[in-house]
Amino acid sequence: MTPQPSAVIPAAAATLRRGGLVAMPTETVYGLAGDALNPSALARIFEVKQRPAFDPLICHAADTAGAEALVSDFPAAARALAEAFWPGPLTLVLPKRARVPDLATSGHPTVAVRVPAHRLARALLREFGGPLAAPSANLFGRLSPTTADAVRRELGGKVDVILDGGPCEVGVESTIIGFGPDGPRLLRAGGVPLEEIEAVAGPVAPAPGPTARPEAPGMLASHYAPRTPLRLENDGAPAEHGPDIGWLLFGPTGSFTPDHALNLSPAGDLREAAARLFQALRELDEDPAVRLICARPVPERGLGRAINDRLRRAAA
C-alpha cells in the first residue's frame, strides 16, 4: 500500500533540510531529490548517481512562483507553456538567478525548472518550502526507475528516504524546452508531445545533436541504457530469433512470437507504451537468459518521439 503523505512527508522534508537525499516519485520517473540551493546536497546527488559534473540538473518547484524565484527572465513563450502544462512533465531552461548554485547548472547561465504533478512530489516540495534538484534516481546513464522498488535495487542504502508513490503514470522524463533568439528549441523529447507544445508556442526548433557539454539533461548520445546490449531494429529488417534474444515490441505482432518478448502496448497506445518502457527494459535486462535486447521504433508522433529518443540513446 502506498504510504500517506501525512505519515512520511514531514520526515522526508527534515532529511532534505539536513542536506540528505530523498527518492521522490513524480509523474515521469522517480527523482533523487536534494536541496537545490545547497551545494553540499547537490554534490552528494552527483556522487550517488556517479553523474559527471558537466551534466546539469533539473530544479523542481512547488508552483510557478517557486520556479520564477530561480530565474532572471521568463519570456512570454515560456510563460504560455508554463500556464498550459504546469504542473506536469515539462521543463523550461531559462536564465538563472545568482542564488542558484553553479553546480546545479553545470556552469551554464541557465537553469532547468519544472513543476511536477505527482501528489507526493508536490506535498514534499510544499513541506520543504524550497526548490529540489531531482535527476532520475538511478546510476548515471542507466535505466530510469518508474517504481520505488527499482530505486531500492539500484541505489539501496545510498538514499536516506525512499517515498513510494506507486508506478509513475507518464513513465518517460519531462520534455525540455530552451529559448533562443529565434524562439523555443526542443532540447529533449518527453512527457509532453511536441504537437502539444507547438499548439501553444508555435514552431519549435528541432533538438540539437549530441554534445560533450549539454545544456540540459538527457542530451548525451548514450543514455537510458540497460546493462544488456540493446539493438534498435528497422521495421523492414528480418527479425532475429534465438533463445537468448529479448524483444521489445509494440502493437500487433502477427505470427512473430519470440521466446523472450514484452509488448509495450498490444493495442498500439503510445501513452501506455511510454508508461511501460523503462520497466519492460528493466525486466528484459534482468532476465538471465537474455544476452541481447532487440527493439523496433514506435511511430514518430506524440509520445513516440520520446520513446524512440530513449531507445536510440540506449542503443548508442
C-alpha positions in Angstrom: 0.0 0.0 0.0 1.3 3.5 -0.9 2.1 5.5 2.3 0.0 8.6 3.0 1.8 11.9 2.8 0.9 12.8 6.4 3.0 9.9 7.6 6.1 10.4 5.6 6.4 13.9 4.2 7.5 15.8 7.3 10.3 13.4 8.0 11.4 13.4 4.4 11.5 17.3 4.4 13.5 17.3 7.6 16.0 14.9 5.9 16.3 17.4 3.0 16.9 20.3 5.3 19.8 18.4 6.8 21.3 18.0 3.4 20.1 14.5 2.9 18.6 12.8 -0.2 15.1 11.6 -0.8 13.9 9.5 -3.7 10.6 11.0 -4.7 8.0 9.9 -7.2 7.0 12.2 -10.0 4.6 11.6 -12.8 7.6 11.0 -15.1 10.2 8.9 -13.2 11.4 8.7 -9.6 13.8 11.5 -8.8 16.8 11.7 -6.5 15.9 14.9 -4.7 18.2 17.2 -2.7 18.1 20.9 -1.7 18.6 22.7 -5.0 20.3 25.7 -3.2 22.7 23.6 -1.0 25.9 22.9 -2.9 26.8 20.0 -0.5 23.4 18.3 -1.2 24.0 18.8 -4.9 27.5 17.3 -4.7 26.0 14.3 -3.0 23.5 13.8 -5.8 26.3 13.7 -8.3 28.3 11.3 -6.1 25.5 8.9 -5.5 24.4 8.8 -9.2 28.1 8.8 -10.4 27.0 11.6 -12.6 29.6 13.7 -14.4 29.6 17.4 -13.2 29.1 18.6 -16.8 25.5 17.2 -16.9 23.1 19.8 -15.4 20.2 19.0 -13.0 16.5 19.9 -13.2 15.2 22.0 -10.3 11.7 21.2 -9.2 9.4 23.9 -7.6 6.0 23.6 -5.9 4.4 26.1 -8.2 5.2 28.7 -10.9 6.1 31.3 -8.3 8.7 29.0 -6.9 10.1 28.5 -10.4 10.2 32.2 -11.0 12.3 32.7 -7.9 15.1 30.7 -9.7 15.1 32.5 -13.0 16.0 36.1 -14.0 13.8 36.2 -17.1 10.6 34.4 -18.0 9.8 35.2 -21.7 6.2 35.2 -22.9 6.5 31.9 -24.8 7.9 30.2 -21.7 5.1 31.7 -19.5 2.4 30.4 -22.0 3.9 26.9 -21.8 4.0 27.0 -18.0 0.4 28.1 -17.9 -0.6 25.3 -20.2 1.4 22.4 -18.8 2.4 23.1 -15.2 2.1 21.1 -13.1 3.2 18.4 -15.5 6.1 16.8 -17.4 7.5 20.0 -19.0 10.9 21.5 -18.1 11.9 25.0 -19.2 15.5 26.2 -19.5 15.7 29.9 -18.6 18.4 32.4 -17.4 19.2 31.7 -13.8 19.4 33.9 -10.7 22.6 34.2 -8.8 21.2 32.2 -5.9 21.1 29.0 -8.0 24.5 27.3 -7.4 26.6 26.8 -10.5 26.9 23.1 -9.6 23.1 22.7 -10.3 23.5 24.1 -13.8 27.0 22.7 -14.6 28.3 26.2 -15.0 25.7 27.2 -17.6 24.0 30.7 -17.2 20.6 28.9 -17.5 18.7 26.7 -15.1 16.2 23.9 -15.9 13.0 24.3 -13.9 9.7 22.4 -13.7 6.6 22.0 -11.5 5.8 18.3 -11.1 2.3 16.9 -10.9 2.6 13.9 -8.6 0.8 14.4 -5.3 3.8 13.2 -3.2 6.3 15.3 -5.0 4.1 18.4 -4.6 3.5 17.6 -0.9 7.2 17.2 -0.3 8.0 20.5 -2.1 5.4 22.4 -0.1 6.6 20.9 3.2 10.3 21.6 2.3 9.5 25.1 1.3 12.1 25.5 -1.5 13.3 24.0 -4.8 14.6 20.5 -5.1 17.1 19.3 -7.6 15.9 15.8 -8.7 17.5 13.9 -11.6 16.3 10.3 -12.1 17.1 8.1 -9.0 19.5 5.7 -10.8 23.1 5.4 -11.7 24.1 7.7 -14.4 23.3 6.5 -17.9 21.2 3.6 -16.8 17.5 2.9 -17.0 15.4 5.4 -15.2 13.3 4.0 -12.3 9.5 4.1 -12.5 8.8 2.3 -9.2 10.2 2.6 -5.7 11.4 -1.0 -5.9 13.6 -0.1 -8.9 15.2 2.7 -6.8 15.9 0.3 -3.9 17.5 -2.3 -6.2 19.7 0.3 -7.9 20.7 2.7 -5.1 19.7 0.9 -1.9 21.2 2.4 1.2 22.8 5.4 -0.6 19.4 7.2 -0.4 18.2 8.4 3.0 14.5 8.1 2.3 12.5 6.5 -0.5 9.0 7.7 -0.9 6.8 5.0 -2.5 4.2 6.7 -4.7 3.4 3.6 -6.9 4.3 3.3 -10.6 4.9 6.5 -12.5 2.0 7.5 -14.7 3.9 9.0 -17.6 7.0 6.8 -17.5 9.4 8.9 -19.5 11.2 12.0 -18.4 9.9 15.5 -19.0 10.0 17.4 -22.3 12.8 20.1 -22.1 12.3 23.3 -24.0 15.0 26.0 -24.3 14.6 29.5 -25.6 16.8 31.4 -28.0 16.6 34.5 -30.3 14.5 32.5 -32.7 12.1 31.1 -30.2 11.6 27.8 -28.4 14.0 24.9 -29.0 13.4 21.2 -28.2 16.3 20.0 -26.0 14.7 16.7 -25.1 11.6 14.9 -26.2 9.5 13.8 -23.2 6.2 13.6 -21.5 4.5 16.5 -23.3 4.3 15.7 -27.0 5.9 18.2 -29.4 2.5 18.7 -31.2 1.0 20.0 -27.9 4.0 22.3 -27.3 3.7 23.8 -30.8 -0.1 24.3 -30.4 0.7 26.7 -27.6 4.1 28.2 -28.5 4.2 27.9 -32.3 7.1 26.2 -34.2 9.8 24.6 -32.1 13.3 24.2 -33.5 14.4 20.6 -33.6 16.7 19.1 -30.9 20.4 19.6 -31.5 22.8 16.7 -32.0 24.7 15.1 -29.1 27.2 17.4 -27.4 30.0 16.9 -24.9 28.7 19.8 -22.7 24.9 19.5 -22.7 22.8 22.5 -21.6 20.1 20.2 -20.3 19.8 16.6 -19.1 19.3 13.7 -21.5 21.2 15.2 -24.4 24.2 12.8 -24.4 24.5 10.3 -27.2 24.5 7.4 -24.9 21.9 7.3 -22.0 19.0 5.4 -20.5 20.8 2.1 -21.2 20.3 -1.3 -19.8 23.4 -3.4 -19.0 22.4 -5.9 -21.6 23.3 -4.7 -25.1 20.3 -3.2 -26.9 19.9 -3.0 -30.7 17.4 -0.8 -32.5 15.9 -2.7 -35.4 14.2 -1.4 -38.5 10.6 -2.4 -39.2 11.5 -3.9 -42.5 14.5 -5.9 -41.3 14.2 -9.6 -40.8 13.6 -10.4 -37.1 16.4 -12.1 -35.3 15.4 -15.3 -33.5 17.1 -17.3 -30.8 16.6 -18.4 -27.2 18.8 -15.6 -25.9 17.2 -12.7 -27.8 14.8 -10.5 -25.8 12.4 -8.5 -27.9 10.7 -5.2 -27.0 7.6 -5.0 -29.2 4.7 -2.6 -29.9 1.3 -3.1 -31.3 0.0 -6.2 -33.1 2.8 -8.7 -33.8 1.0 -11.2 -36.0 2.9 -14.5 -36.2 6.1 -13.1 -34.7 6.3 -14.8 -31.3 9.9 -14.8 -29.9 10.8 -16.7 -26.8 11.5 -13.7 -24.7 9.3 -10.7 -25.6 7.5 -7.9 -23.8 4.9 -5.8 -25.7 4.8 -2.1 -24.6 1.2 -1.9 -25.9 -0.5 -4.7 -27.8 -3.2 -2.2 -28.7 -0.7 0.3 -30.1 -1.3 3.0 -27.5 1.7 5.3 -27.2 0.8 6.6 -23.7 0.6 3.0 -22.4 3.9 2.3 -24.2 5.7 5.2 -22.6 4.5 4.3 -19.1 5.8 0.7 -19.6 9.0 1.5 -21.4 11.6 1.5 -18.6 10.1 -1.2 -16.6 9.9 -3.5 -19.6 13.5 -2.8 -20.5 14.5 -3.5 -16.9 12.7 -6.9 -16.9 14.5 -7.9 -20.1 17.8 -6.6 -18.7 17.4 -8.7 -15.6 16.4 -11.9 -17.4 19.5 -14.2 -17.2 18.5 -15.9 -20.4 18.7 -12.7 -22.5 22.1 -11.7 -23.9 20.8 -9.1 -26.5 17.7 -6.9 -26.4 16.2 -6.0 -29.8 13.7 -3.2 -30.1 11.8 -1.7 -33.1 11.0 2.0 -33.2 7.4 3.1 -32.5 5.6 5.7 -34.6 7.4 9.0 -34.5 4.5 11.1 -33.2 3.1 12.1 -29.9 4.9 10.3 -27.1 6.5 8.0 -29.7 9.2 10.7 -30.2 10.3 10.4 -26.5 10.2 6.5 -26.7 12.3 6.5 -29.8 14.7 9.0 -28.3 15.3 6.8 -25.3 15.7 3.7 -27.4 18.2 5.4 -29.7 20.3 6.6 -26.8 20.1 3.3 -25.1 21.4 1.6 -28.2 24.3 4.1 -28.7 
